[in-house]
């Protein structure tokens, strides 16, 4: 094993080690071979300078060693021009170098040398120089193909990585606005542009900017509704259902085109976003430079528009699922509230009326009647039945929650709890009913579990809200060991919270108590 292998990591394979050196020089040579050729005039100047330099060098070497022919020196200039400007100028440089060599070497004594050795040198130089031109052109072509394949693989890898990142956001349940913003960032990153915009069509005349990525000081107005009249990329995509470009917005009609000019964009390219067979919107990239966008922008943007469509479809599907689950939860809460109201207004009122009639009947009995005790027992039974029915109706849907809100409802739970409860409610407003009901049942289930299963001696309940979320934290000092899948109560709570787009987390180590944390979005419900 040579010294280079000792410096490698121990987990690297022998194949990786043997390929290290070739890859290094290929990596440095590839940019030289694949870069765009400089202007032709510059190549002519370089060729002239190189030929003059080579001629001076040949003259110097000729004085040092007069018997040697130094025509091979002119190959250096041929190779430089071949790699830098291609085979055309290289062939011209070869012929010019041969002519200069003859002129210098023969010193103006005819067109062909008298010495056969000089003629052989010339006959060898010209074919070798031409062959070097062909090899240089082949090297440039192969390097360009390799660079193009590498770029395609790199773009595919970037698209796949972007898809994974966006899919992760969708799976985490972040809001559509966050997903759209992330998609705009990914489009700009993948196409290496300074502006990327997601535009959603609202109807045939208007659309909305749902997300934008901007590097410049002027930003796209996210959330603004723009008209599709006149000439703009979004309108062209809507009319054709295909990719569209505008190489210049100068003179374009319409208020949208005027806004684009005000933001400094000179050109743009758009690709349609097709979701479930319908034109959902367009992915648009803008350019501030005066040159038109690259010719392959449509193809690259179309490939990435499929990622956008996938992300949009996933986000919409998840949003529809959450909305459907929320409607089911709301329907269940409405049914519970209706049952509680029917019990309160119907069965409970009838029991109260019967109790009053029994008390009235008992008062009308003669003194020391044999029926007095029996009627008293009936009255007590009716009172107990009414109280049990009230507790049942409270369990179905707490009336205090509907009338007073979350704070008095949680205080009622604290009063009925079997252990001391430290309650802190920092909620100064009425929240959406589905959020309040979910929070109430989370706390109620946690208190019930703390009393029945955890044998807790103290429970702490903290409730707070901000503009977007309601956060609950319930901790006890019980035996712990609670698991979400061990009973239907915790599973039902988790389903209820997640149906509203929230999260429920349970931490319950053995002999370490239980902590139940819930976060429920409330801004858009």
Protein Blocks (a to p, Z undefined) as FASTA:
>chain_A
ZZklmmpcfkbcfklmmmmmmmmmmmmmmmmmmmccddfklmmmmmmmmmmmmmmmmmmm
mmmmmmbccklmmmmmmmmmmmmnojklmmmmmmmmmmmmmmmmnnonajbdfblklmmm
mmmmmmmmmmmmmmmmmmmmmmmmmmmmmmmmmmmmmmmmmmmmmmmmmmnopafklmmm
mmmmmmmmmnopabdcddddfblmbccdfbdcdfbfbdcdehiacdfehjdfklmmmmno
pacddfbfghiacjklmmmmmnopabdcdddddeehiafbdcddddfbfbdcdfklmmmm
mmmmmmmmmmmmmmmmmmmmmmmmmmmmmmmmmmmmmmmmmmmmmmmmmmmmmmmmmmmm
mmmpcehiaklmmmmmmmmmmmmmmmmmmmmmmmmocfklmmnommlmmmmmmmmpcbdc
ddddddfbdcdfklmmmmmmmmmmmmmmmmmmnopabdcddddddfkbccdddddfbegh
iafklpfklmmmmmmmmmnopacdddddehkapaddddddfklZZ
